[in-house]
């Protein structure tokens, strides 16, 4: 193919309607990215819950001890 034909094919490919398979693959990749992001958010939230539970226990013990004195 010469340069003009390659340019015409490139322009056609930009405006071509994607196949159902191409759309499904793009959607699957997006779903995988969102899953990874949500798993990271879940890990963070789980750690924050544990951190705050530990903090509440520590502060409760501190307050209880200070009230005894």
HELIX and SHEET records of a PDB file:
HELIX    1   1 UNK A    3  UNK A   15  1                                  13    
HELIX    2   2 UNK A   20  UNK A   68  1                                  49    
END                                                                             
